Amino acid sequence: MTAIVHHLNKEEFDKKLASEKLLLVDFWAAWCGPCKMLAPVIEELAEEYVGKVTVGKVNIDENPDLAVRYGIQSIPTVMLFKDGKPVGKEIGLKPASAFTKMVDAGILD
């Protein structure tokens, strides 16, 4: 299987949220330096968890309604959703281990 990072608009996000058991979403913007630095980490997570977690990215400038819905005030913000509900959140540029810990907890929960 090949890992894919889905670039989601509001409609695609809502479909993934309803259909995926685990969804990891990176809320970002093109002008955000730390977001650009986090992008390779998100790609690595998609590779590491292929078949276990769906990974997506939401550009908050293009989808402000989603940012408001989830109270995104700082970016990057990475959220984990399980069965459509938020179960984890990491704000800011962090090492991959912070995100794997969140995802592993979601898988085991």
Summary of the structure (lengths in Angstrom):
residues: 109
radius of gyration: 12.4
end to end distance: 24.4
largest distance: 35.1
contacts: 319
relative contact order: 0.23
helix: 41%
strand: 27%
